[in-house]
Amino acid sequence: MSTSVLVLDKYADTYAGYLRASFPDLVVHQALAMEHLSVDLAQIDILVAFGIAINNELIERLASLKWIQSLATGVDHFLRCPALRPETLLTSARGIHGAAMRETVAYLMLSLSHESRRLARNQTEHRWDRSQPWSLLAGKTAVIVGIGLSSVAIAKLLAALGMNVVGVSGAPRLSEGFDCIVPRSELVEIAGEADYLINVLPADPANIGLISRSVIDAMKPSGFLVNVGRGETLDEDALIDALREQRIAGAGLDVFRNEPLPADSPIWDLPNVFLTPHLGGFFREYEEYMKPLLVENMRLFLGGRYGEMRNRISHGKEQS
């Protein structure tokens, strides 16, 4: 009996094309969104989708589901579905976001250090103002909270820019790009040394609220906070207080506690904030970066080599 795949995504045509070209015997179904589904879900063996596109009802209807390939690194949405059966394989897109995340962090940091909001206003107003030089990243200290593939990519870039790069990890071990890595127990202390405190933490239960009021209060007045991890890992109220009272210099934010960021959130209007709407891992070349991982995992799955599949998730923890 043929193996059936459902690709549920805005770019389902692209992913379905990759699979049909690489595996002619696959039965590949595709849909842009759940409201466009026209297939018998009970016959689907494999789901390829972003977690945000699914809900528990869909997982429940996928009665024969054997494997989910998440198109994102985070798999929170899948794990929150009570209908997800323990025997269903779950793999993530971990490893494809390094380039995007390092560029996002650099963009936010340079936008802060170069006062991009002021320069954009000057351009709009045709104002030539050279009275306020910007500050270099070179020679500054970047503290990266959360060590993974994306963090290593970020660290290597910041090191190339001449920064001192410190990592904070639950399991400290020296990684390329870092001058040193300290344990989480030293987070408050090391936050006081950061010119840029960069949060790359996923929304695992142990990480919720880790960038706490005490961490933010420990930062120096000239320090900036950059969040490209998950909004739930940061005490947003404490950050707003610190920014309003100018106890830190500013923040570059790509992720938020509530998304979309509510129109009445004070974050929008804080003059010392530069924000982007969760674009860190969202880039035009995404499908090309995802293709090798999708094809490799499909080849291993069809060959029954489940233990060799990349980025397997077991009980909420990723396995390399």
Secondary structure, DSSP 8 states (H G I E B T S, - for coil): ---EEEEESTTHHHHHHHHHHH-TT-EEEEESSGGG--S-GGG--EEEE-GGG--HHHHHH-TT--EEEESSS--HHHHT-TT--TTSEEE--TTS-HHHHHHHHHHHHHHHHTTHHHHHHHHHTT----SS----STT-EEEEES-SHHHHHHHHHHHHTT-EEEEEESS----TT-SEEEEGGGHHHHHTT-SEEEE-----GGGTT-B-HHHHHHS-TT-EEEE-S-GGGB-HHHHHHHHHTTSSSEEEES--SSSS--TT-GGGG-TTEEE-SS-TT--TTHHHHHHHHHHHHHHHHHTT-GGG-TTEEETTEEE-
